[in-house]
Amino acid sequence: MVDVISTVNAITKETTTASQTLSDNFDTFLNLLTAQLQNQDPLEPVDSSEFTNQLVQFSGVEQQIQTNQNLADLIELTSSSTLAGLSGYLGQSVEIDSLVAELGDEGIEWLYTLPDDTQAVTISVQDENGNTIYTEKVSATPGEGSFQWDGEVTSGSERTDGLYYISIQATDSDGTALDVPVRVHSTVTGIDLSADATAVSTGSGTFYFDQVVRLSAQS
């Protein structure tokens, strides 16, 4: 992933270096041009078209360097504007399209939607290694549901902070597996612009902004 700040700094550094190099080369070019004009044969004067072409090339390079600097300024301005615009999301309730979340002090809350013909539902929680550490049968009532997990495992002990996955096995009256959409429900605590895409920090981890499916004011 590309760090926005690092990208701006890199462009600025390259632009500064390129500008200094161009300036040095241009000074050298002018010194050579002056020396050549002073020592040219009056009967066979130097063709000025070549000098003109080189001056045009210097001008083109200078314009490109300025364009790169303008690009860096635009990136920085856009980043600042984006941060200011997204700051209004702080403290809002957020639903994230994700099966995985980070277990913090307040646990993890997953939201899910059961189809109309759901007859049985079992929810499992897995750790980062794919081990199923908690299983519970829940109501098969169709519609919106939520599952709050505080870190408890089937053995009765508690897990440490980390990433955990939810798995929902839902079946209809024929025993056919059903697809159950799942979202992480949390609160926006920060906006992160350091990656290649805008991300939101929450009590359940940091997610890309395009994973957000719903934002609403806290009740």
C-alpha positions in Angstrom: 0.0 0.0 0.0 1.1 3.5 -0.8 1.5 6.0 2.1 0.0 9.3 1.0 2.4 11.3 3.2 5.4 9.4 1.9 4.3 9.8 -1.7 4.0 13.5 -1.3 7.4 13.7 0.4 9.0 11.5 -2.3 7.6 13.7 -5.2 8.7 16.9 -3.4 12.2 15.4 -2.9 12.5 14.3 -6.5 11.3 17.6 -7.7 13.8 19.5 -5.6 16.6 17.3 -6.8 15.5 17.5 -10.4 15.2 21.3 -10.2 18.8 21.6 -8.8 20.2 19.3 -11.4 18.4 21.2 -14.2 19.7 24.5 -12.8 23.3 23.2 -12.8 23.0 21.7 -16.3 21.5 25.0 -17.6 24.3 27.0 -16.1 26.8 24.7 -17.7 25.0 24.9 -21.0 25.0 28.7 -20.9 28.7 28.8 -20.1 29.5 26.5 -23.0 27.2 28.5 -25.3 28.9 31.7 -24.3 32.4 30.3 -24.8 31.4 28.8 -28.2 29.9 32.1 -29.4 33.0 34.0 -28.2 35.3 31.7 -30.1 33.3 31.0 -33.2 34.7 31.6 -36.7 33.1 34.9 -38.0 33.2 33.5 -41.5 31.3 30.3 -40.4 29.0 31.3 -37.5 27.4 28.6 -35.3 24.0 27.4 -36.4 21.6 29.0 -33.8 18.8 26.4 -34.4 20.6 23.8 -32.3 20.8 26.1 -29.4 17.2 27.0 -29.8 16.2 23.3 -29.7 18.2 22.8 -26.5 16.6 25.8 -24.9 13.2 24.4 -25.8 14.1 21.1 -24.2 15.3 22.8 -21.0 11.9 24.6 -20.9 10.0 21.4 -21.4 11.9 19.7 -18.5 11.3 22.7 -16.3 7.6 22.6 -17.0 7.4 18.8 -16.2 9.2 19.4 -12.9 6.7 22.1 -12.0 3.9 19.8 -13.0 5.2 17.1 -10.6 5.3 19.7 -7.8 1.8 20.8 -8.5 0.7 17.2 -8.4 2.3 16.8 -4.9 0.5 19.9 -3.8 -2.8 18.6 -5.2 -2.4 15.3 -3.4 -1.7 17.0 -0.1 -4.6 19.4 -0.5 -7.0 16.5 -1.5 -5.8 14.5 1.5 -6.5 17.4 3.9 -9.9 18.1 2.4 -10.9 14.4 2.6 -9.9 14.2 6.2 -11.8 17.4 7.0 -14.9 16.0 5.3 -14.8 12.6 6.9 -14.2 14.0 10.4 -18.0 14.3 10.7 -18.2 10.5 10.9 -16.3 10.3 14.2 -18.5 8.8 16.9 -21.1 7.5 14.5 -22.4 4.0 14.4 -21.0 2.0 11.5 -21.7 -1.3 9.8 -18.8 -2.9 8.0 -19.0 -5.6 5.3 -16.6 -8.0 7.0 -16.5 -11.5 8.6 -13.4 -10.7 10.6 -13.1 -8.2 13.5 -10.7 -7.3 16.3 -11.6 -8.3 19.8 -11.2 -5.3 22.1 -12.4 -4.4 25.5 -16.0 -4.1 24.4 -16.0 -7.4 22.4 -17.3 -7.8 18.9 -20.9 -7.4 17.6 -21.8 -8.9 14.3 -25.1 -8.2 12.5 -26.7 -10.7 10.1 -29.8 -11.1 8.0 -31.6 -14.5 7.9 -33.7 -15.5 4.8 -37.4 -16.0 5.2 -37.1 -19.8 5.0 -34.5 -20.2 7.7 -35.1 -23.1 10.1 -31.9 -23.6 12.0 -28.9 -21.4 12.7 -25.5 -22.1 14.3 -22.9 -19.4 14.9 -19.2 -20.3 15.3 -16.2 -18.1 16.1 -12.8 -19.0 14.8 -9.3 -17.6 15.7 -6.7 -16.5 13.2 -5.5 -20.1 12.8 -8.9 -21.3 11.7 -9.6 -23.1 15.0 -13.3 -23.0 16.1 -13.3 -21.7 19.7 -16.9 -20.9 20.3 -20.2 -22.3 19.0 -23.8 -21.4 19.8 -27.2 -22.2 18.3 -29.3 -19.0 17.9 -32.9 -18.2 17.0 -33.8 -18.9 13.4 -36.3 -16.0 13.2 -36.0 -14.5 9.7 -34.8 -10.9 9.3 -32.1 -8.9 11.1 -30.2 -10.4 14.0 -27.1 -9.6 16.1 -24.5 -11.7 17.8 -22.4 -10.2 20.6 -19.2 -12.0 21.5 -17.1 -10.9 24.5 -14.2 -13.4 24.0 -15.7 -16.3 25.8 -14.8 -19.8 24.4 -16.6 -23.0 24.6 -14.3 -24.3 27.4 -15.4 -21.3 29.5 -12.1 -19.4 29.4 -11.6 -16.1 27.6 -9.5 -15.3 24.6 -7.0 -12.5 24.3 -7.2 -9.5 22.0 -6.8 -10.3 18.3 -8.6 -11.0 15.1 -11.5 -13.4 15.0 -13.9 -14.7 12.3 -17.6 -15.5 12.4 -19.2 -18.4 10.6 -23.0 -18.7 10.3 -24.4 -22.1 9.3 -28.1 -21.5 8.4 -30.3 -24.1 6.7 -33.9 -24.2 5.4 -36.6 -26.9 6.0 -34.9 -29.2 3.5 -31.5 -28.9 5.2 -30.1 -26.8 2.3 -27.4 -24.3 3.3 -28.5 -20.6 3.1 -26.4 -17.5 2.4 -26.4 -15.1 5.3 -25.0 -11.6 4.9 -22.8 -10.5 7.8 -21.6 -7.1 9.0 -19.4 -5.9 11.9 -21.2 -3.3 14.0 -19.0 -0.7 15.8 -18.3 3.0 16.3 -16.0 5.2 14.2 -13.1 6.3 16.3 -10.8 7.7 13.6 -10.1 8.3 9.9 -6.9 6.9 8.4 -5.4 8.4 5.2 -2.0 6.8 5.5 -2.8 3.8 3.2 -3.6 3.7 -0.6 -7.3 4.0 0.2 -9.2 5.8 3.0 -9.8 3.7 6.1 -12.0 4.1 9.2 -10.8 3.1 12.6 -13.3 1.5 14.9 -13.5 -0.4 18.2 -13.4 -3.6 16.1 -10.4 -2.7 14.0 -9.5 -0.6 10.9 -11.4 -1.2 7.7 -11.3 0.3 4.2 -14.0 3.0 3.7 -15.5 1.0 0.8 -16.3 -1.7 3.2 -18.7 0.6 5.0 -22.3 -0.3 4.2 -24.1 2.0 6.7 -23.4 5.0 8.9 -25.8 6.4 11.4 -25.9 8.6 14.5 -25.5 6.9 17.8 -28.8 6.4 19.6 
